[in-house]
Amino acid sequence: MKNLLILITIMLVGVGCGKSPVEKLVGSYESKTGRTPVKHVYLENGKVETYRNGKKGGDLNWKFVGKVVHREGNNITEIFKN
């Protein structure tokens, strides 16, 4: 019985250590549009900084709607899901 209790405790601690969806999303992502390098930096405060050719572009907002991410700005809403 003691071994079972220890195993359950370890499992609960392990589940509690997982990253939240926000923690998984926050960070920088790089890609290319044609030959132009593009970088998007997702911040914890719900903002996205965009860069093209290393120069800062517009700022966007992001939020979770259910399990998908909505990125909004410049009268456009983009929807991303994993």
C-alpha positions as CSV (number, residue, x, y, z in Angstrom):
1,M,0.0,0.0,0.0
2,K,2.9,2.4,0.8
3,N,4.4,1.8,-2.6
4,L,1.1,2.6,-4.3
5,L,0.8,5.8,-2.4
6,I,4.3,6.9,-3.3
7,L,3.6,6.1,-7.0
8,I,0.4,8.1,-7.0
9,T,2.1,11.0,-5.3
10,I,4.9,11.0,-8.0
11,M,2.3,10.9,-10.8
12,L,0.4,13.9,-9.4
13,V,3.6,15.9,-9.0
14,G,4.6,15.0,-12.6
15,V,1.3,16.1,-14.0
16,G,1.4,19.4,-12.0
17,C,4.8,20.2,-13.6
18,G,3.5,20.4,-17.2
19,K,3.6,23.7,-19.0
20,S,0.4,25.7,-19.5
21,P,-0.7,26.5,-23.1
22,V,0.6,30.1,-22.6
23,E,4.0,28.9,-21.5
24,K,4.2,26.6,-24.5
25,L,3.3,29.4,-27.0
26,V,5.4,32.3,-25.6
27,G,8.7,32.7,-27.5
28,S,10.0,33.6,-30.9
29,Y,9.2,32.0,-34.2
30,E,11.1,32.6,-37.5
31,S,10.1,31.8,-41.1
32,K,10.5,33.2,-44.6
33,T,7.9,34.8,-46.8
34,G,9.5,34.3,-50.2
35,R,13.0,35.4,-49.5
36,T,12.1,37.8,-46.7
37,P,13.0,36.6,-43.2
38,V,10.0,37.1,-40.8
39,K,10.1,36.8,-37.0
40,H,7.2,36.8,-34.6
41,V,7.7,37.2,-30.9
42,Y,4.8,36.1,-28.7
43,L,4.8,37.8,-25.3
44,E,3.1,36.7,-22.1
45,N,1.0,40.0,-22.1
46,G,-0.9,39.0,-25.2
47,K,1.2,41.0,-27.6
48,V,3.0,39.8,-30.7
49,E,6.0,41.8,-32.1
50,T,6.7,41.3,-35.8
51,Y,10.0,41.8,-37.6
52,R,10.8,41.7,-41.4
53,N,14.4,41.7,-42.5
54,G,15.3,42.5,-38.8
55,K,13.2,45.7,-38.8
56,K,10.3,46.0,-36.4
57,G,6.9,46.0,-38.0
58,G,3.5,46.2,-36.5
59,D,2.4,44.9,-33.2
60,L,-0.4,42.4,-33.0
61,N,-2.5,40.9,-30.2
62,W,-3.0,37.2,-29.5
63,K,-5.4,35.2,-27.3
64,F,-6.6,31.7,-26.8
65,V,-10.1,30.9,-27.9
66,G,-10.7,27.4,-26.7
67,K,-7.6,25.4,-27.9
68,V,-6.8,27.7,-30.8
69,V,-4.8,30.9,-31.0
70,H,-6.3,34.0,-32.5
71,R,-3.8,36.6,-33.7
72,E,-5.4,40.0,-34.4
73,G,-4.3,43.3,-35.8
74,N,-4.5,45.5,-38.9
75,N,-8.2,44.5,-39.3
76,I,-7.2,40.9,-39.8
77,T,-7.7,37.9,-37.5
78,E,-5.6,34.8,-38.1
79,I,-6.4,31.5,-36.4
80,F,-3.7,28.9,-35.5
81,K,-4.3,25.4,-34.1
82,N,-2.0,22.6,-33.2
